[in-house]
Amino acid sequence: MKNQKKISRGWGFLGAVTALLLAKVGWILYSKRYIDHHAKLNPIIDAEQHTYNSHSAGAINFYSNGGGNKTPLLLVHSLHLYAGLFDILPIFEAFRTARPVYAIDMPGFGRSEKTDRAYRPSMYQEAITDFIKNQIGKPCHVLSLGNSSAYAAMAAAENPEWVRSLVMINPVGFEMPQPYSLRWSKYREAIKDLLLSFLKVPLWSLPIYDLFASRPKIAEFYHKRFAYTPPRDLIDLAYTSAHTPGAHFAPIVLMSGKLAVEDTRERFYEKLNQPVLVAYANTPGTSFDMLPQLVNEKPNWSAFRSRNTRDYPHFEQSGELFRRFDLFWKKHDQTSI
């Protein structure tokens, strides 16, 4: 009787494993055969569209509004699995008549180059720095969204003469310090490397991404980041971008954790001498515990809370937000570092 129970449990376990393997194989076949990965992301605004070929970050797609004699403004979107400059379009539209404005697709996202390469924080830092130096050609204000604020801070700390000021919307890096040991840090990096190696296996790399890039998943992502209802056009653009050739290469690196910047506050934020304005809200999974301390200790830092919003206040409370941004930029148009 006992042996029969053991045999029964063994067959049950084997059946579950077999079903799981068949499901995985089935999804891989479905992804490769029935999901369209050749979508085309058409121009999304009525503005000049160009490609800047960066020596370190490849082809960078950008929009600009032409001339003007005020300090230029560079807009940098955050990185997530379906990211693109469409996440910052309201800011471009709001300030395109007030000053020269540039909005870029970060490497691996939107209409920028999406090849299989070593995406790392240093690439995004270089993309920002290289674009300012060689495309804009003069010091500018930089506005960054979410986790890209770390890359903008890296660029500004290393090349302060090229960044006149920074505006950060819901930046990362303000959580309470954690007592990690050097050994644990090495283990954590090893885990990230192993995870990335697994995610990059060609057989299932794209199918894994497809699990997260369905229209319902993208809609769920944006619904969590808006206090109200996200624009349908935004979801449509994100879905299209996520199904263009090579769209999965950068996101799977992001999924592995290899694009996170460790100790951002201590290593970069605290070293900034430029004027910095932070707009923060009720952002899921993001802590601002250490922001008040930094604002109190650094006279060049200021911050305000955007109430009744989440990750995308520039879509939901744009009036007050843009008024503050405009005053900040006008005040620092002639600031030199």
C-alpha positions in Angstrom: 0.0 0.0 0.0 2.8 2.4 0.9 4.7 1.5 -2.2 1.6 2.2 -4.3 1.2 5.7 -2.7 4.9 6.4 -3.4 4.5 5.3 -7.0 1.3 7.4 -7.3 3.1 10.5 -5.9 6.0 9.8 -8.3 3.7 9.7 -11.3 1.9 12.8 -10.2 5.1 14.7 -9.9 6.4 13.4 -13.2 3.1 14.4 -14.8 3.3 17.9 -13.4 6.8 18.4 -14.7 5.9 17.0 -18.1 2.9 19.4 -18.3 5.1 22.3 -17.4 7.7 21.4 -20.0 5.0 21.0 -22.7 3.5 24.4 -21.7 7.0 26.0 -22.1 7.6 24.3 -25.4 4.2 25.3 -26.6 4.7 28.9 -25.6 8.1 29.1 -27.3 6.6 27.7 -30.5 3.6 30.1 -30.3 5.9 33.1 -29.7 8.1 32.3 -32.7 5.3 31.4 -35.1 2.2 33.5 -34.2 3.4 36.7 -32.5 4.4 39.5 -34.9 7.9 40.9 -34.0 8.2 43.1 -37.1 5.9 46.0 -36.1 6.9 49.5 -37.2 6.8 52.4 -34.8 5.9 55.4 -37.0 6.7 59.0 -36.2 4.5 60.0 -33.2 4.6 63.8 -33.2 4.7 66.7 -35.7 8.3 67.7 -35.1 11.7 67.3 -36.7 12.9 63.6 -36.4 16.5 62.7 -36.8 19.0 60.0 -35.9 22.2 60.7 -34.1 24.9 58.1 -34.5 26.8 57.9 -31.2 30.2 56.2 -31.1 29.3 54.5 -27.8 25.6 54.0 -27.9 24.8 53.5 -31.6 21.9 55.1 -33.5 19.8 57.3 -31.2 16.4 58.5 -32.5 15.3 62.0 -31.4 12.8 64.7 -32.0 13.6 68.4 -31.8 11.6 71.6 -32.3 14.2 73.6 -34.1 15.9 76.8 -33.0 15.6 79.5 -30.3 18.1 81.3 -28.2 17.2 80.0 -24.7 19.1 77.2 -23.0 18.2 73.9 -24.7 16.2 71.2 -22.9 17.0 67.5 -23.2 14.2 65.0 -22.2 15.2 61.5 -21.1 12.5 58.8 -20.6 12.7 56.1 -17.9 13.6 52.5 -18.7 11.0 49.8 -18.4 10.1 46.8 -20.5 8.1 48.9 -23.1 9.8 52.3 -22.7 10.2 55.1 -25.3 10.1 58.8 -25.6 6.3 58.6 -25.9 6.5 58.5 -22.1 7.6 62.1 -22.0 5.6 63.6 -24.9 3.5 66.0 -22.9 6.6 67.8 -21.7 7.9 68.1 -25.3 4.6 69.5 -26.4 4.4 72.0 -23.5 7.8 73.6 -24.0 8.5 73.2 -27.7 7.6 76.9 -28.3 9.4 78.2 -25.3 13.0 76.9 -26.0 14.9 74.4 -28.0 13.7 70.9 -26.9 15.2 67.5 -27.7 13.6 64.2 -26.8 15.6 61.0 -27.2 14.8 57.3 -27.4 17.3 55.7 -25.1 19.5 52.9 -26.6 17.5 49.7 -27.1 14.1 51.4 -26.9 11.6 53.2 -29.1 13.1 53.8 -32.5 16.7 53.8 -31.4 19.1 51.0 -32.2 17.9 47.7 -30.8 20.8 45.3 -31.4 22.1 42.5 -29.2 24.9 44.2 -27.3 26.2 44.9 -23.7 23.6 47.3 -22.3 25.0 48.8 -19.1 24.5 52.0 -17.1 27.7 53.4 -18.6 26.2 53.1 -22.1 23.2 55.3 -21.0 25.4 57.8 -19.3 27.5 58.0 -22.5 24.4 58.3 -24.7 23.3 61.4 -22.7 26.8 63.0 -22.6 27.6 62.3 -26.2 24.3 63.6 -27.4 24.6 66.9 -25.5 28.2 67.5 -26.6 28.0 66.5 -30.3 24.3 67.0 -31.2 23.1 69.8 -29.1 26.5 71.4 -28.9 26.0 73.6 -25.9 25.2 73.2 -22.2 21.5 72.3 -21.5 18.9 71.6 -18.9 18.2 67.9 -18.5 14.9 66.4 -17.4 14.8 62.7 -16.6 12.1 60.4 -15.6 12.3 57.5 -13.1 15.4 55.3 -13.1 17.1 57.3 -15.9 17.7 60.0 -13.4 20.6 57.9 -12.2 22.1 58.0 -15.7 21.5 61.7 -16.0 23.2 62.3 -12.6 26.2 60.2 -13.7 26.5 62.3 -16.9 26.1 65.6 -15.0 28.6 64.6 -12.2 31.3 63.6 -14.8 30.7 66.5 -17.2 29.2 69.4 -15.1 30.1 72.0 -17.7 27.6 70.5 -20.2 24.6 70.2 -17.8 23.2 73.5 -16.6 20.5 72.0 -14.4 18.6 68.8 -13.7 14.9 68.1 -13.2 14.0 64.6 -12.0 10.5 63.2 -11.9 10.2 60.3 -9.4 13.9 59.4 -9.4 15.3 56.3 -7.9 18.1 56.1 -5.3 16.5 57.7 -2.2 15.8 54.5 -0.2 17.2 54.0 3.2 20.8 52.6 3.2 21.1 48.9 3.6 24.0 47.2 5.5 25.2 45.1 2.7 28.5 43.5 3.0 31.1 43.4 0.3 30.6 39.6 0.1 26.9 40.0 -0.4 27.4 42.6 -3.1 29.6 40.1 -5.0 27.0 37.4 -4.6 24.3 39.8 -5.8 26.3 40.6 -9.0 27.0 36.9 -9.6 23.2 36.2 -9.3 22.5 39.0 -11.8 25.1 37.6 -14.2 23.6 34.1 -14.0 20.1 35.4 -14.5 21.2 37.4 -17.5 23.0 34.4 -19.0 19.7 32.4 -18.6 17.5 35.2 -20.1 19.8 35.7 -23.1 19.6 32.1 -24.3 18.2 32.6 -27.9 15.8 29.7 -27.7 13.6 31.3 -25.0 14.9 34.9 -24.7 12.2 36.4 -27.0 9.4 34.1 -25.7 10.1 35.1 -22.1 9.9 38.8 -23.1 6.6 38.1 -25.0 5.1 36.8 -21.7 5.4 40.4 -20.4 4.8 42.3 -23.6 1.2 41.3 -24.3 -1.3 44.1 -24.6 -3.1 43.2 -21.2 0.3 43.2 -19.4 1.3 46.6 -20.9 -2.1 48.0 -20.0 -1.8 46.7 -16.5 1.7 48.2 -16.2 0.4 51.7 -17.1 -2.8 51.4 -15.0 -0.6 50.9 -11.9 1.4 54.0 -12.7 -1.5 56.4 -13.3 -3.7 57.6 -10.5 -6.5 57.8 -13.1 -6.8 56.2 -16.6 -3.7 56.1 -18.8 -4.2 57.4 -22.4 -5.1 54.6 -24.8 -2.6 56.0 -27.3 0.2 55.6 -24.8 -0.6 51.9 -24.4 -0.8 51.4 -28.2 2.6 53.0 -28.7 4.2 50.9 -26.0 2.7 47.7 -27.5 4.0 48.6 -31.0 7.4 49.5 -29.7 7.6 46.2 -27.8 7.0 44.3 -31.0 9.6 45.9 -33.3 12.7 43.9 -34.3 15.2 43.5 -31.4 12.8 45.1 -28.9 13.6 42.4 -26.3 17.4 42.8 -26.1 17.6 45.8 -23.7 14.6 44.9 -21.6 16.0 41.4 -20.7 19.1 43.1 -19.4 16.9 45.4 -17.4 15.0 42.3 -16.1 18.3 40.8 -14.9 19.1 43.9 -12.7 22.2 44.8 -14.7 21.0 48.3 -15.5 20.5 49.3 -11.8 22.9 51.9 -10.5 24.1 51.0 -7.0 24.4 53.7 -4.3 23.2 56.4 -6.6 22.7 59.0 -3.9 26.1 58.7 -2.3 28.1 58.2 -5.6 26.3 60.7 -7.8 23.5 62.8 -6.4 25.5 64.2 -3.5 28.3 65.2 -5.9 26.1 67.4 -8.1 26.7 71.1 -8.0 24.1 72.1 -10.6 20.7 73.2 -9.5 18.4 70.1 -9.1 14.6 70.1 -8.8 12.9 66.9 -7.9 9.1 66.2 -8.4 8.0 63.1 -6.6 4.6 61.4 -6.1 3.0 58.2 -4.8 5.2 56.0 -6.9 4.7 52.2 -6.4 7.9 50.5 -5.3 10.0 53.7 -5.0 11.1 55.2 -1.8 12.0 58.9 -1.1 13.0 58.4 2.5 16.4 60.1 2.1 15.3 62.9 -0.2 14.4 65.4 2.6 17.9 64.9 4.1 19.6 65.6 0.8 17.5 68.7 0.2 18.4 70.0 3.7 22.1 69.3 3.3 22.5 70.5 -0.3 21.4 74.1 -1.1 21.4 73.4 -4.8 18.7 70.7 -4.3 14.9 71.5 -4.0 11.9 69.2 -4.2 8.1 69.2 -4.2 5.4 66.6 -4.1 3.0 66.1 -6.9 -0.2 65.1 -5.1 -2.8 62.7 -6.4 -0.5 61.3 -9.0 1.9 58.3 -9.4 4.7 57.7 -11.9 3.5 60.0 -14.6 2.4 63.3 -13.1 3.3 65.1 -16.3 0.2 63.4 -17.9 -2.1 64.0 -14.9 -1.2 67.2 -13.1 0.7 69.0 -15.9 -0.4 72.6 -15.2 1.2 73.1 -11.8 4.1 70.8 -12.7 5.0 72.6 -15.8 4.6 76.0 -14.2 7.3 75.0 -11.6 9.5 73.6 -14.3 9.3 76.8 -16.3 10.2 79.0 -13.4 13.1 76.8 -12.5 14.6 76.8 -16.0 14.1 80.5 -16.4 15.9 81.1 -13.1 18.8 79.0 -14.2 19.1 79.7 -17.9 22.4 81.6 -17.4 23.7 79.5 -14.5 27.3 78.4 -14.9 29.0 75.6 -13.0 
